[in-house]
Amino acid sequence: MIVGSHLWGDDRGPADPSLCSTAEMEKGDAVVIMGSIWHGAGTNITTDERRNIYSLHMVKGTYRSDENQML
């Protein structure tokens, strides 16, 4: 991921790879990032392990669905 890239404008071109930071984690660890940050996954070169990704997306509270399920 590129730290601080959430502050870049939408007109930004391809990023310089030297700006990238890694998030190496142990089993059970997690990383939480804003959706606007530039990120990607590295190559999974393991033969006996799996990489699972759980993605949860949220929006501002001012946005709501047209149908209110609570009514």
N, CA, C and O atoms as a CHARMM CRD file, in Angstrom:
* protein
*
  284
    1    1 MET  N      0.84500  -1.17100   0.00000 PROA 1      0.00000
    2    1 MET  CA     0.00000   0.00000   0.00000 PROA 1      0.00000
    3    1 MET  C      0.88900   1.23200   0.00000 PROA 1      0.00000
    4    1 MET  O      2.06800   1.16900   0.34800 PROA 1      0.00000
    5    2 ILE  N      0.30800   2.33800  -0.39200 PROA 2      0.00000
    6    2 ILE  CA     1.07100   3.59000  -0.42600 PROA 2      0.00000
    7    2 ILE  C      0.49100   4.53200   0.62500 PROA 2      0.00000
    8    2 ILE  O     -0.60800   5.06600   0.47200 PROA 2      0.00000
    9    3 VAL  N      1.25700   4.72100   1.68900 PROA 3      0.00000
   10    3 VAL  CA     0.82900   5.57000   2.79600 PROA 3      0.00000
   11    3 VAL  C      0.63600   6.99700   2.30400 PROA 3      0.00000
   12    3 VAL  O      1.52200   7.55400   1.65600 PROA 3      0.00000
   13    4 GLY  N     -0.50700   7.59100   2.60500 PROA 4      0.00000
   14    4 GLY  CA    -0.80400   8.96300   2.21700 PROA 4      0.00000
   15    4 GLY  C     -1.46600   9.10700   0.86100 PROA 4      0.00000
   16    4 GLY  O     -1.84000  10.21400   0.47200 PROA 4      0.00000
   17    5 SER  N     -1.62000   7.99800   0.12500 PROA 5      0.00000
   18    5 SER  CA    -2.20000   8.09400  -1.21600 PROA 5      0.00000
   19    5 SER  C     -3.69300   8.43600  -1.18900 PROA 5      0.00000
   20    5 SER  O     -4.24900   8.81400  -2.22000 PROA 5      0.00000
   21    6 HSD  N     -4.35100   8.31300  -0.03400 PROA 6      0.00000
   22    6 HSD  CA    -5.75800   8.70500   0.06400 PROA 6      0.00000
   23    6 HSD  C     -5.93300  10.21800  -0.07100 PROA 6      0.00000
   24    6 HSD  O     -7.05200  10.70300  -0.24500 PROA 6      0.00000
   25    7 LEU  N     -4.84600  10.94900   0.00700 PROA 7      0.00000
   26    7 LEU  CA    -4.89900  12.40700  -0.12700 PROA 7      0.00000
   27    7 LEU  C     -4.65400  12.87300  -1.56300 PROA 7      0.00000
   28    7 LEU  O     -4.77500  14.06100  -1.86200 PROA 7      0.00000
   29    8 TRP  N     -4.31100  11.94100  -2.44600 PROA 8      0.00000
   30    8 TRP  CA    -4.04100  12.28900  -3.83500 PROA 8      0.00000
   31    8 TRP  C     -5.34100  12.59100  -4.56400 PROA 8      0.00000
   32    8 TRP  O     -6.40300  12.10800  -4.17200 PROA 8      0.00000
   33    9 GLY  N     -5.26300  13.37300  -5.60200 PROA 9      0.00000
   34    9 GLY  CA    -6.42500  13.67100  -6.43300 PROA 9      0.00000
   35    9 GLY  C     -6.75100  12.51100  -7.37000 PROA 9      0.00000
   36    9 GLY  O     -5.97600  11.56100  -7.47800 PROA 9      0.00000
   37   10 ASP  N     -7.87200  12.58600  -8.03300 PROA 10     0.00000
   38   10 ASP  CA    -8.30700  11.53800  -8.94700 PROA 10     0.00000
   39   10 ASP  C     -7.53800  11.53600 -10.25800 PROA 10     0.00000
   40   10 ASP  O     -7.62000  10.57100 -11.01800 PROA 10     0.00000
   41   11 ASP  N     -6.79400  12.59400 -10.53500 PROA 11     0.00000
   42   11 ASP  CA    -6.08100  12.69900 -11.80400 PROA 11     0.00000
   43   11 ASP  C     -4.66500  12.12600 -11.73900 PROA 11     0.00000
   44   11 ASP  O     -3.87900  12.31500 -12.66700 PROA 11     0.00000
   45   12 ARG  N     -4.34400  11.44700 -10.67800 PROA 12     0.00000
   46   12 ARG  CA    -2.99500  10.90400 -10.48100 PROA 12     0.00000
   47   12 ARG  C     -2.75900   9.71500 -11.40700 PROA 12     0.00000
   48   12 ARG  O     -3.63400   8.86200 -11.55500 PROA 12     0.00000
   49   13 GLY  N     -1.59900   9.65300 -12.02200 PROA 13     0.00000
   50   13 GLY  CA    -1.24100   8.55000 -12.90900 PROA 13     0.00000
   51   13 GLY  C     -0.70000   7.36400 -12.12200 PROA 13     0.00000
   52   13 GLY  O     -0.86900   7.30000 -10.90400 PROA 13     0.00000
   53   14 PRO  N     -0.05000   6.42400 -12.80500 PROA 14     0.00000
   54   14 PRO  CA     0.51200   5.25300 -12.12500 PROA 14     0.00000
   55   14 PRO  C      1.49900   5.66500 -11.03300 PROA 14     0.00000
   56   14 PRO  O      2.25800   6.62000 -11.19100 PROA 14     0.00000
   57   15 ALA  N      1.47200   4.93700  -9.94100 PROA 15     0.00000
   58   15 ALA  CA     2.32000   5.25400  -8.79100 PROA 15     0.00000
   59   15 ALA  C      3.73100   4.69700  -8.96600 PROA 15     0.00000
   60   15 ALA  O      3.93600   3.68800  -9.64100 PROA 15     0.00000
   61   16 ASP  N      4.67100   5.35400  -8.36300 PROA 16     0.00000
   62   16 ASP  CA     6.06100   4.91900  -8.35600 PROA 16     0.00000
   63   16 ASP  C      6.19600   3.76200  -7.35300 PROA 16     0.00000
   64   16 ASP  O      5.87100   3.94600  -6.18000 PROA 16     0.00000
   65   17 PRO  N      6.65800   2.59100  -7.77000 PROA 17     0.00000
   66   17 PRO  CA     6.78000   1.44500  -6.85600 PROA 17     0.00000
   67   17 PRO  C      7.65000   1.71700  -5.63100 PROA 17     0.00000
   68   17 PRO  O      7.50400   1.03100  -4.61900 PROA 17     0.00000
   69   18 SER  N      8.54100   2.68600  -5.69400 PROA 18     0.00000
   70   18 SER  CA     9.38900   2.97700  -4.53700 PROA 18     0.00000
   71   18 SER  C      8.59000   3.59400  -3.38000 PROA 18     0.00000
   72   18 SER  O      9.09400   3.67600  -2.25900 PROA 18     0.00000
   73   19 LEU  N      7.35800   4.02500  -3.64100 PROA 19     0.00000
   74   19 LEU  CA     6.50400   4.59100  -2.59400 PROA 19     0.00000
   75   19 LEU  C      5.77100   3.52400  -1.78700 PROA 19     0.00000
   76   19 LEU  O      5.16900   3.82900  -0.75700 PROA 19     0.00000
   77   20 CYS  N      5.81800   2.28900  -2.24200 PROA 20     0.00000
   78   20 CYS  CA     5.04100   1.20800  -1.62300 PROA 20     0.00000
   79   20 CYS  C      5.60900   0.78900  -0.26500 PROA 20     0.00000
   80   20 CYS  O      6.82100   0.76000  -0.05400 PROA 20     0.00000
   81   21 SER  N      4.69000   0.46600   0.64300 PROA 21     0.00000
   82   21 SER  CA     5.02600  -0.11100   1.94200 PROA 21     0.00000
   83   21 SER  C      4.36200  -1.47400   2.01400 PROA 21     0.00000
   84   21 SER  O      3.30500  -1.67800   1.41700 PROA 21     0.00000
   85   22 THR  N      4.95800  -2.40000   2.72800 PROA 22     0.00000
   86   22 THR  CA     4.36200  -3.72600   2.86200 PROA 22     0.00000
   87   22 THR  C      3.68400  -3.86800   4.21500 PROA 22     0.00000
   88   22 THR  O      4.04500  -3.20000   5.18300 PROA 22     0.00000
   89   23 ALA  N      2.71100  -4.73700   4.26100 PROA 23     0.00000
   90   23 ALA  CA     2.01700  -5.05200   5.50900 PROA 23     0.00000
   91   23 ALA  C      2.15500  -6.55300   5.72600 PROA 23     0.00000
   92   23 ALA  O      1.21800  -7.31300   5.48200 PROA 23     0.00000
   93   24 GLU  N      3.32100  -6.96900   6.18200 PROA 24     0.00000
   94   24 GLU  CA     3.55400  -8.39100   6.44000 PROA 24     0.00000
   95   24 GLU  C      2.96700  -8.73300   7.79000 PROA 24     0.00000
   96   24 GLU  O      3.26600  -8.09100   8.79800 PROA 24     0.00000
   97   25 MET  N      2.12800  -9.75100   7.79700 PROA 25     0.00000
   98   25 MET  CA     1.39000 -10.08800   9.01200 PROA 25     0.00000
   99   25 MET  C      1.54300 -11.55700   9.36700 PROA 25     0.00000
  100   25 MET  O      1.84400 -12.39300   8.51500 PROA 25     0.00000
  101   26 GLU  N      1.33300 -11.84700  10.61600 PROA 26     0.00000
  102   26 GLU  CA     1.30500 -13.22400  11.10600 PROA 26     0.00000
  103   26 GLU  C     -0.12300 -13.74300  11.02800 PROA 26     0.00000
  104   26 GLU  O     -1.05900 -12.96500  10.84100 PROA 26     0.00000
  105   27 LYS  N     -0.29100 -15.02400  11.16600 PROA 27     0.00000
  106   27 LYS  CA    -1.61700 -15.63400  11.14600 PROA 27     0.00000
  107   27 LYS  C     -2.49800 -14.97600  12.21100 PROA 27     0.00000
  108   27 LYS  O     -2.09200 -14.84600  13.36600 PROA 27     0.00000
  109   28 GLY  N     -3.69200 -14.56900  11.82100 PROA 28     0.00000
  110   28 GLY  CA    -4.63400 -13.92900  12.74200 PROA 28     0.00000
  111   28 GLY  C     -4.55600 -12.41000  12.75100 PROA 28     0.00000
  112   28 GLY  O     -5.43200 -11.76000  13.32200 PROA 28     0.00000
  113   29 ASP  N     -3.53500 -11.82500  12.13500 PROA 29     0.00000
  114   29 ASP  CA    -3.40600 -10.37200  12.06500 PROA 29     0.00000
  115   29 ASP  C     -4.33400  -9.80900  10.99200 PROA 29     0.00000
  116   29 ASP  O     -4.81200 -10.54100  10.12600 PROA 29     0.00000
  117   30 ALA  N     -4.58300  -8.51200  11.05700 PROA 30     0.00000
  118   30 ALA  CA    -5.43100  -7.84600  10.06800 PROA 30     0.00000
  119   30 ALA  C     -4.89400  -6.45500   9.80200 PROA 30     0.00000
  120   30 ALA  O     -4.18500  -5.88200  10.62800 PROA 30     0.00000
  121   31 VAL  N     -5.23400  -5.92200   8.65100 PROA 31     0.00000
  122   31 VAL  CA    -4.89600  -4.54400   8.31600 PROA 31     0.00000
  123   31 VAL  C     -6.19700  -3.84600   7.93300 PROA 31     0.00000
  124   31 VAL  O     -7.01900  -4.40100   7.20400 PROA 31     0.00000
  125   32 VAL  N     -6.37500  -2.63900   8.42500 PROA 32     0.00000
  126   32 VAL  CA    -7.56800  -1.84600   8.13200 PROA 32     0.00000
  127   32 VAL  C     -7.11100  -0.61200   7.36900 PROA 32     0.00000
  128   32 VAL  O     -6.26900   0.14500   7.85100 PROA 32     0.00000
  129   33 ILE  N     -7.66600  -0.41200   6.17800 PROA 33     0.00000
  130   33 ILE  CA    -7.27100   0.72400   5.35700 PROA 33     0.00000
  131   33 ILE  C     -8.50500   1.42000   4.82400 PROA 33     0.00000
  132   33 ILE  O     -9.58000   0.82500   4.75000 PROA 33     0.00000
  133   34 MET  N     -8.35300   2.66900   4.45700 PROA 34     0.00000
  134   34 MET  CA    -9.42000   3.40200   3.78500 PROA 34     0.00000
  135   34 MET  C     -9.49400   2.92500   2.33800 PROA 34     0.00000
  136   34 MET  O     -8.47400   2.57200   1.74700 PROA 34     0.00000
  137   35 GLY  N    -10.67900   2.91400   1.77500 PROA 35     0.00000
  138   35 GLY  CA   -10.85600   2.44100   0.41100 PROA 35     0.00000
  139   35 GLY  C    -10.17900   3.30300  -0.62600 PROA 35     0.00000
  140   35 GLY  O     -9.96400   2.85700  -1.75300 PROA 35     0.00000
  141   36 SER  N     -9.83900   4.52400  -0.27600 PROA 36     0.00000
  142   36 SER  CA    -9.22400   5.42200  -1.25700 PROA 36     0.00000
  143   36 SER  C     -7.70100   5.31500  -1.28700 PROA 36     0.00000
  144   36 SER  O     -7.05000   6.01200  -2.06500 PROA 36     0.00000
  145   37 ILE  N     -7.13300   4.46400  -0.46000 PROA 37     0.00000
  146   37 ILE  CA    -5.68500   4.31100  -0.46800 PROA 37     0.00000
  147   37 ILE  C     -5.28800   3.33700  -1.57700 PROA 37     0.00000
  148   37 ILE  O     -5.98600   2.35300  -1.82000 PROA 37     0.00000
  149   38 TRP  N     -4.17100   3.61100  -2.24700 PROA 38     0.00000
  150   38 TRP  CA    -3.67800   2.72100  -3.29700 PROA 38     0.00000
  151   38 TRP  C     -3.14400   1.46900  -2.62000 PROA 38     0.00000
  152   38 TRP  O     -2.29300   1.54700  -1.73400 PROA 38     0.00000
  153   39 HSD  N     -3.64400   0.32200  -3.04000 PROA 39     0.00000
  154   39 HSD  CA    -3.23600  -0.92900  -2.42000 PROA 39     0.00000
  155   39 HSD  C     -3.26300  -2.05000  -3.44800 PROA 39     0.00000
  156   39 HSD  O     -3.86600  -1.92200  -4.51300 PROA 39     0.00000
  157   40 GLY  N     -2.62200  -3.11400  -3.12200 PROA 40     0.00000
  158   40 GLY  CA    -2.59500  -4.29500  -3.98100 PROA 40     0.00000
  159   40 GLY  C     -2.06700  -5.46900  -3.18500 PROA 40     0.00000
  160   40 GLY  O     -1.56800  -5.30000  -2.07300 PROA 40     0.00000
  161   41 ALA  N     -2.17400  -6.63600  -3.74100 PROA 41     0.00000
  162   41 ALA  CA    -1.69200  -7.83400  -3.05900 PROA 41     0.00000
  163   41 ALA  C     -0.43400  -8.33000  -3.74000 PROA 41     0.00000
  164   41 ALA  O     -0.29100  -8.24500  -4.96000 PROA 41     0.00000
  165   42 GLY  N      0.46000  -8.84100  -2.94500 PROA 42     0.00000
  166   42 GLY  CA     1.66500  -9.42800  -3.50000 PROA 42     0.00000
  167   42 GLY  C      1.38100 -10.80600  -4.05900 PROA 42     0.00000
  168   42 GLY  O      0.28600 -11.34100  -3.88600 PROA 42     0.00000
  169   43 THR  N      2.35300 -11.37300  -4.72100 PROA 43     0.00000
  170   43 THR  CA     2.21300 -12.70500  -5.28300 PROA 43     0.00000
  171   43 THR  C      2.23500 -13.74500  -4.17700 PROA 43     0.00000
  172   43 THR  O      3.11300 -13.72900  -3.31500 PROA 43     0.00000
  173   44 ASN  N      1.26600 -14.64700  -4.20500 PROA 44     0.00000
  174   44 ASN  CA     1.23800 -15.73700  -3.23500 PROA 44     0.00000
  175   44 ASN  C      2.06100 -16.88200  -3.82500 PROA 44     0.00000
  176   44 ASN  O      1.61000 -17.57100  -4.73900 PROA 44     0.00000
  177   45 ILE  N      3.26100 -17.07600  -3.30000 PROA 45     0.00000
  178   45 ILE  CA     4.15500 -18.09700  -3.84800 PROA 45     0.00000
  179   45 ILE  C      4.16200 -19.36400  -2.99700 PROA 45     0.00000
  180   45 ILE  O      4.96000 -20.26500  -3.25400 PROA 45     0.00000
  181   46 THR  N      3.30100 -19.45400  -2.00100 PROA 46     0.00000
  182   46 THR  CA     3.24700 -20.64500  -1.16400 PROA 46     0.00000
  183   46 THR  C      2.50800 -21.75400  -1.89800 PROA 46     0.00000
  184   46 THR  O      1.65500 -21.49900  -2.74900 PROA 46     0.00000
  185   47 THR  N      2.84800 -22.98000  -1.55500 PROA 47     0.00000
  186   47 THR  CA     2.19100 -24.13300  -2.17500 PROA 47     0.00000
  187   47 THR  C      1.24500 -24.84100  -1.21700 PROA 47     0.00000
  188   47 THR  O      0.36800 -25.58500  -1.65600 PROA 47     0.00000
  189   48 ASP  N      1.40700 -24.62100   0.08700 PROA 48     0.00000
  190   48 ASP  CA     0.59200 -25.33400   1.06200 PROA 48     0.00000
  191   48 ASP  C     -0.23600 -24.39200   1.94100 PROA 48     0.00000
  192   48 ASP  O     -0.75600 -24.81800   2.97300 PROA 48     0.00000
  193   49 GLU  N     -0.36800 -23.12300   1.55100 PROA 49     0.00000
  194   49 GLU  CA    -1.14800 -22.15700   2.31900 PROA 49     0.00000
  195   49 GLU  C     -2.11800 -21.44000   1.40900 PROA 49     0.00000
  196   49 GLU  O     -1.95700 -21.42800   0.18800 PROA 49     0.00000
  197   50 ARG  N     -3.12700 -20.84200   2.01700 PROA 50     0.00000
  198   50 ARG  CA    -4.11900 -20.06100   1.28900 PROA 50     0.00000
  199   50 ARG  C     -4.15600 -18.64800   1.81200 PROA 50     0.00000
  200   50 ARG  O     -3.88400 -18.41100   2.98900 PROA 50     0.00000
  201   51 ARG  N     -4.48400 -17.71900   0.96300 PROA 51     0.00000
  202   51 ARG  CA    -4.65200 -16.32400   1.37400 PROA 51     0.00000
  203   51 ARG  C     -6.13600 -16.00400   1.31600 PROA 51     0.00000
  204   51 ARG  O     -6.73800 -16.05000   0.24400 PROA 51     0.00000
  205   52 ASN  N     -6.72900 -15.68100   2.45200 PROA 52     0.00000
  206   52 ASN  CA    -8.13900 -15.30500   2.51800 PROA 52     0.00000
  207   52 ASN  C     -8.24800 -13.80900   2.72800 PROA 52     0.00000
  208   52 ASN  O     -7.48000 -13.21400   3.48400 PROA 52     0.00000
  209   53 ILE  N     -9.20400 -13.21700   2.05600 PROA 53     0.00000
  210   53 ILE  CA    -9.44000 -11.78400   2.20100 PROA 53     0.00000
  211   53 ILE  C    -10.89000 -11.57700   2.59100 PROA 53     0.00000
  212   53 ILE  O    -11.79500 -12.09300   1.93700 PROA 53     0.00000
  213   54 TYR  N    -11.10800 -10.82700   3.65000 PROA 54     0.00000
  214   54 TYR  CA   -12.44600 -10.43800   4.06400 PROA 54     0.00000
  215   54 TYR  C    -12.54900  -8.93900   3.84900 PROA 54     0.00000
  216   54 TYR  O    -11.75300  -8.17400   4.39400 PROA 54     0.00000
  217   55 SER  N    -13.49600  -8.52700   3.07900 PROA 55     0.00000
  218   55 SER  CA   -13.63400  -7.11600   2.74500 PROA 55     0.00000
  219   55 SER  C    -14.98000  -6.60200   3.24700 PROA 55     0.00000
  220   55 SER  O    -16.02600  -7.16300   2.92000 PROA 55     0.00000
  221   56 LEU  N    -14.95000  -5.54600   4.03200 PROA 56     0.00000
  222   56 LEU  CA   -16.15500  -4.92800   4.56200 PROA 56     0.00000
  223   56 LEU  C    -16.17600  -3.48600   4.09600 PROA 56     0.00000
  224   56 LEU  O    -15.22600  -2.74200   4.34100 PROA 56     0.00000
  225   57 HSD  N    -17.24200  -3.08200   3.43000 PROA 57     0.00000
  226   57 HSD  CA   -17.33400  -1.73800   2.87500 PROA 57     0.00000
  227   57 HSD  C    -18.42500  -0.96400   3.59900 PROA 57     0.00000
  228   57 HSD  O    -19.51000  -1.49100   3.84700 PROA 57     0.00000
  229   58 MET  N    -18.13500   0.28300   3.93600 PROA 58     0.00000
  230   58 MET  CA   -19.10900   1.13900   4.60900 PROA 58     0.00000
  231   58 MET  C    -19.17800   2.48400   3.89200 PROA 58     0.00000
  232   58 MET  O    -18.23400   2.89300   3.21600 PROA 58     0.00000
  233   59 VAL  N    -20.30500   3.16000   4.05100 PROA 59     0.00000
  234   59 VAL  CA   -20.48100   4.49000   3.49000 PROA 59     0.00000
  235   59 VAL  C    -20.86700   5.45100   4.59900 PROA 59     0.00000
  236   59 VAL  O    -21.20700   5.03200   5.70600 PROA 59     0.00000
  237   60 LYS  N    -20.81500   6.71100   4.30500 PROA 60     0.00000
  238   60 LYS  CA   -21.17600   7.73000   5.28000 PROA 60     0.00000
  239   60 LYS  C    -22.61600   7.54500   5.76300 PROA 60     0.00000
  240   60 LYS  O    -23.46300   7.05900   5.01400 PROA 60     0.00000
  241   61 GLY  N    -22.88800   7.92200   6.98100 PROA 61     0.00000
  242   61 GLY  CA   -24.22200   7.78900   7.54600 PROA 61     0.00000
  243   61 GLY  C    -25.25900   8.64600   6.85900 PROA 61     0.00000
  244   61 GLY  O    -26.45800   8.41400   7.01500 PROA 61     0.00000
  245   62 THR  N    -24.81700   9.63300   6.10300 PROA 62     0.00000
  246   62 THR  CA   -25.78200  10.48100   5.40400 PROA 62     0.00000
  247   62 THR  C    -26.38300   9.77500   4.20400 PROA 62     0.00000
  248   62 THR  O    -27.42300  10.19100   3.69300 PROA 62     0.00000
  249   63 TYR  N    -25.73200   8.70000   3.74500 PROA 63     0.00000
  250   63 TYR  CA   -26.27500   7.91800   2.64700 PROA 63     0.00000
  251   63 TYR  C    -27.09400   6.78000   3.23900 PROA 63     0.00000
  252   63 TYR  O    -26.65700   6.12300   4.18300 PROA 63     0.00000
  253   64 ARG  N    -28.25100   6.55200   2.69800 PROA 64     0.00000
  254   64 ARG  CA   -29.04000   5.42700   3.17700 PROA 64     0.00000
  255   64 ARG  C    -29.82500   4.85100   2.01200 PROA 64     0.00000
  256   64 ARG  O    -30.01300   5.50000   0.98300 PROA 64     0.00000
  257   65 SER  N    -30.26800   3.64700   2.19200 PROA 65     0.00000
  258   65 SER  CA   -31.01100   2.99600   1.12000 PROA 65     0.00000
  259   65 SER  C    -32.39900   3.62400   0.97300 PROA 65     0.00000
  260   65 SER  O    -32.92200   4.22900   1.91000 PROA 65     0.00000
  261   66 ASP  N    -32.97400   3.47300  -0.19800 PROA 66     0.00000
  262   66 ASP  CA   -34.33000   3.99000  -0.43500 PROA 66     0.00000
  263   66 ASP  C    -35.36500   3.24400   0.40100 PROA 66     0.00000
  264   66 ASP  O    -36.39200   3.80700   0.78000 PROA 66     0.00000
  265   67 GLU  N    -35.09100   2.00500   0.67800 PROA 67     0.00000
  266   67 GLU  CA   -36.01300   1.19000   1.46500 PROA 67     0.00000
  267   67 GLU  C    -35.45400   1.04800   2.86200 PROA 67     0.00000
  268   67 GLU  O    -34.29500   0.65900   3.01000 PROA 67     0.00000
  269   68 ASN  N    -36.21800   1.34200   3.88300 PROA 68     0.00000
  270   68 ASN  CA   -35.76800   1.22400   5.24800 PROA 68     0.00000
  271   68 ASN  C    -36.29100  -0.08800   5.81900 PROA 68     0.00000
  272   68 ASN  O    -37.49600  -0.24200   6.01800 PROA 68     0.00000
  273   69 GLN  N    -35.39100  -1.03900   6.08400 PROA 69     0.00000
  274   69 GLN  CA   -35.77900  -2.35400   6.56900 PROA 69     0.00000
  275   69 GLN  C    -36.29500  -2.32500   8.01100 PROA 69     0.00000
  276   69 GLN  O    -36.92800  -3.28000   8.46100 PROA 69     0.00000
  277   70 MET  N    -36.03300  -1.25300   8.72300 PROA 70     0.00000
  278   70 MET  CA   -36.43000  -1.18700  10.13000 PROA 70     0.00000
  279   70 MET  C    -37.89900  -0.80600  10.30600 PROA 70     0.00000
  280   70 MET  O    -38.43900  -0.96100  11.40100 PROA 70     0.00000
  281   71 LEU  N    -38.54800  -0.31900   9.27200 PROA 71     0.00000
  282   71 LEU  CA   -39.95100   0.10900   9.40200 PROA 71     0.00000
  283   71 LEU  C    -40.90200  -1.04900   9.39900 PROA 71     0.00000
  284   71 LEU  O    -42.11300  -0.85300   9.50000 PROA 71     0.00000
